[in-house]
Amino acid sequence: MNRGFKGIWIPKEIWVSKELSMQEKIFLAEIHSLDNENGCIASNAYFAEFFGLSKSRVSAIISSLCSKGYCKVTLTYKDNKEVDKRVIRCVKYGDKEVKMLEIVKEEKVNITFPISNDVIEYLNEKADKKFRDTPSSAKFIVARYKEGYMFNDFKKVIDNKCAQWIDTDFDKFLRPSTLFNATKFQEYLAEKPTVSKAKNTENIVKSQIGFYDV
């Protein structure tokens, strides 16, 4: 990973900040060390391995740094609307603040949050779909994220609706525009967890022969 690197320097205003957790401070220092003239292009997989975290936790930390105004994430897209590249830039980091603010202002790319890719990947895995992290899908996720919802909230909605809708006529509604829209998301999140049809059938069989999972 390319970086101008002789160690990590953390400015006083970052180190003593009560707004940032210690994990966020160290994470921001690593992003800053990788933020060269092309920005930081490290993937969630890189950060996960470097810090010994899950990719979902990495996504949550980067999203938090973005929401607090310390970083900006930009995504560029291929002609087929797939994500081509993610660039993270430090907005607040000592004497780099003004420079980075000017660069972010000039960039003509879609600004979003890395959480959208993780949510889409999770939905595809659970629902056996092939959605892409395009602006049309990401806008629902970003809108809910700005309202304060985090990855685990999206995961809960996906898990619950998959348990209810897979292999039914509602399977076609396992899509970002339905699951994460402003009208229904909170309602879906508030629902009690649903036992999948396969698990429910298993429990019925077990009840008939007299035992259950403990």
C-alpha positions as CSV (number, residue, x, y, z in Angstrom):
1,M,0.0,0.0,0.0
2,N,1.6,3.3,-1.2
3,R,2.1,5.9,1.5
4,G,4.6,8.6,2.6
5,F,5.4,6.9,5.8
6,K,8.0,7.3,8.6
7,G,5.5,6.8,11.4
8,I,2.1,8.0,12.5
9,W,1.6,11.6,13.7
10,I,-1.7,12.4,15.3
11,P,-2.5,16.2,15.7
12,K,-3.4,17.4,19.2
13,E,-6.9,18.3,18.2
14,I,-7.5,14.8,17.0
15,W,-5.8,13.1,20.0
16,V,-7.7,15.0,22.7
17,S,-11.1,15.1,20.8
18,K,-14.0,13.9,22.8
19,E,-16.0,13.5,19.6
20,L,-13.9,10.5,18.4
21,S,-13.4,7.1,20.0
22,M,-9.9,5.9,20.4
23,Q,-10.5,3.4,17.6
24,E,-11.7,6.2,15.3
25,K,-8.6,8.3,16.1
26,I,-6.2,5.4,15.2
27,F,-8.3,4.5,12.1
28,L,-8.2,8.2,11.0
29,A,-4.4,8.2,11.4
30,E,-4.1,5.2,9.1
31,I,-6.4,6.7,6.5
32,H,-4.3,9.9,6.7
33,S,-1.0,8.0,6.2
34,L,-2.5,6.4,3.0
35,D,-4.1,9.6,1.7
36,N,-1.6,10.7,-1.0
37,E,-2.2,12.8,-4.1
38,N,-4.7,10.2,-5.3
39,G,-6.5,9.9,-2.0
40,C,-6.7,6.7,0.1
41,I,-7.9,3.8,-2.0
42,A,-7.6,1.1,0.6
43,S,-10.5,-1.4,0.6
44,N,-12.5,-2.5,3.6
45,A,-10.7,-5.9,3.3
46,Y,-7.4,-4.1,3.8
47,F,-8.5,-2.2,6.9
48,A,-10.2,-5.4,8.3
49,E,-6.9,-7.3,8.0
50,F,-4.8,-4.4,9.3
51,F,-6.9,-3.7,12.4
52,G,-8.2,-7.2,13.0
53,L,-11.8,-6.1,12.5
54,S,-14.8,-7.3,10.5
55,K,-15.5,-5.6,7.2
56,S,-18.9,-4.4,8.6
57,R,-17.1,-2.8,11.6
58,V,-14.7,-1.1,9.2
59,S,-17.6,0.2,7.2
60,A,-19.3,1.6,10.3
61,I,-16.1,3.4,11.5
62,I,-15.5,5.0,8.1
63,S,-19.2,6.0,7.9
64,S,-18.9,7.5,11.4
65,L,-15.8,9.5,10.4
66,C,-17.6,10.8,7.4
67,S,-20.7,11.8,9.3
68,K,-18.5,13.7,11.9
69,G,-16.9,15.6,9.0
70,Y,-13.4,14.1,9.3
71,C,-13.4,12.2,6.0
72,K,-15.2,12.3,2.6
73,V,-15.8,9.2,0.6
74,T,-16.2,9.4,-3.2
75,L,-17.3,6.6,-5.5
76,T,-16.6,6.6,-9.3
77,Y,-18.7,4.3,-11.4
78,K,-18.1,2.2,-14.6
79,D,-20.3,2.5,-17.6
80,N,-22.4,-0.4,-16.4
81,K,-23.0,1.5,-13.1
82,E,-20.8,-0.8,-11.0
83,V,-18.5,0.8,-8.5
84,D,-15.1,1.3,-10.1
85,K,-13.2,3.0,-7.3
86,R,-13.6,4.3,-3.8
87,V,-11.5,7.2,-2.6
88,I,-11.3,8.3,1.0
89,R,-9.9,11.8,1.8
90,C,-9.1,13.3,5.1
91,V,-11.0,16.6,5.5
92,K,-9.8,17.4,9.1
93,Y,-6.3,16.5,10.0
94,G,-4.0,19.3,11.2
95,D,-2.7,21.6,8.4
96,K,-4.3,19.4,5.7
97,E,-7.8,20.6,6.5
98,V,-8.1,23.5,4.0
99,K,-6.4,21.7,1.2
100,M,-8.6,18.6,1.4
101,L,-11.8,20.8,1.7
102,E,-10.8,22.4,-1.6
103,I,-10.2,19.1,-3.3
104,V,-13.5,17.6,-2.2
105,K,-15.4,20.7,-3.4
106,E,-13.9,20.4,-6.9
107,E,-14.4,16.6,-7.4
108,K,-17.3,15.9,-9.8
109,V,-18.1,12.4,-8.6
110,N,-20.9,10.8,-6.5
111,I,-20.4,11.2,-2.8
112,T,-21.8,8.4,-0.7
113,F,-21.0,6.2,2.2
114,P,-19.2,2.8,2.2
115,I,-22.0,1.2,4.2
116,S,-24.1,1.0,1.0
117,N,-21.8,-1.6,-0.6
118,D,-21.9,-3.8,2.6
119,V,-25.7,-3.6,2.8
120,I,-26.1,-4.6,-0.9
121,E,-23.6,-7.5,-0.5
122,Y,-25.5,-8.7,2.6
123,L,-28.9,-8.5,0.8
124,N,-27.5,-10.4,-2.2
125,E,-26.1,-13.1,0.0
126,K,-29.2,-13.6,2.1
127,A,-31.8,-13.2,-0.6
128,D,-29.8,-14.8,-3.5
129,K,-30.0,-11.6,-5.5
130,K,-27.6,-9.8,-7.8
131,F,-28.1,-6.1,-7.0
132,R,-25.3,-3.7,-7.7
133,D,-24.2,-0.8,-5.6
134,T,-25.5,1.9,-8.0
135,P,-26.7,5.4,-7.1
136,S,-30.3,4.3,-7.5
137,S,-29.9,1.6,-4.9
138,A,-27.4,3.5,-2.6
139,K,-29.7,6.5,-2.3
140,F,-32.2,4.6,-0.1
141,I,-29.4,3.3,2.2
142,V,-27.6,6.6,2.5
143,A,-30.9,8.3,3.3
144,R,-31.6,5.9,6.2
145,Y,-28.0,6.2,7.3
146,K,-28.3,10.0,7.6
147,E,-31.3,9.4,9.8
148,G,-29.1,7.5,12.2
149,Y,-29.6,3.9,11.2
150,M,-26.5,1.7,11.2
151,F,-25.5,-1.6,9.4
152,N,-27.0,-3.8,12.1
153,D,-30.4,-2.1,11.5
154,F,-30.2,-2.9,7.7
155,K,-29.1,-6.4,8.6
156,K,-32.1,-6.9,10.9
157,V,-34.6,-5.8,8.3
158,I,-33.0,-8.0,5.6
159,D,-33.0,-11.1,7.9
160,N,-36.6,-10.6,8.9
161,K,-38.0,-10.0,5.5
162,C,-36.0,-12.8,3.9
163,A,-37.4,-15.2,6.6
164,Q,-40.9,-13.9,5.7
165,W,-40.7,-13.6,1.9
166,I,-38.3,-16.0,0.4
167,D,-40.1,-18.7,-1.7
168,T,-43.3,-16.7,-1.6
169,D,-45.0,-14.2,-4.0
170,F,-43.3,-11.4,-2.1
171,D,-39.8,-12.6,-3.0
172,K,-39.6,-10.0,-5.8
173,F,-39.9,-7.3,-3.1
174,L,-36.6,-8.2,-1.5
175,R,-35.0,-5.2,-3.1
176,P,-33.5,-1.9,-1.8
177,S,-36.3,0.3,-3.0
178,T,-38.8,-1.7,-1.0
179,L,-36.8,-2.7,2.1
180,F,-35.1,0.6,2.7
181,N,-37.6,3.2,1.6
182,A,-38.6,6.0,4.0
183,T,-42.2,4.8,4.4
184,K,-41.5,1.1,5.4
185,F,-38.0,0.8,6.8
186,Q,-38.9,1.8,10.4
187,E,-42.0,-0.4,10.3
188,Y,-39.9,-3.4,9.1
189,L,-37.2,-2.7,11.7
190,A,-39.8,-2.7,14.5
191,E,-41.2,-6.1,13.6
192,K,-40.4,-9.1,15.9
193,P,-37.9,-11.5,14.4
194,T,-39.5,-14.1,12.1
195,V,-38.6,-17.7,12.2
196,S,-37.8,-18.9,8.7
197,K,-40.2,-21.4,7.1
198,A,-37.5,-24.0,7.1
199,K,-36.7,-23.6,10.8
200,N,-40.4,-23.4,11.6
201,T,-41.0,-26.7,9.8
202,E,-38.1,-28.2,11.7
203,N,-39.6,-27.2,15.0
204,I,-43.0,-28.6,14.1
205,V,-41.4,-32.0,13.3
206,K,-39.4,-31.9,16.5
207,S,-42.6,-31.0,18.5
208,Q,-44.3,-34.1,17.0
209,I,-41.5,-36.4,18.1
210,G,-41.0,-34.7,21.5
211,F,-37.8,-32.6,21.5
212,Y,-36.6,-29.1,20.8
213,D,-33.3,-27.2,20.4
214,V,-32.1,-25.9,23.7
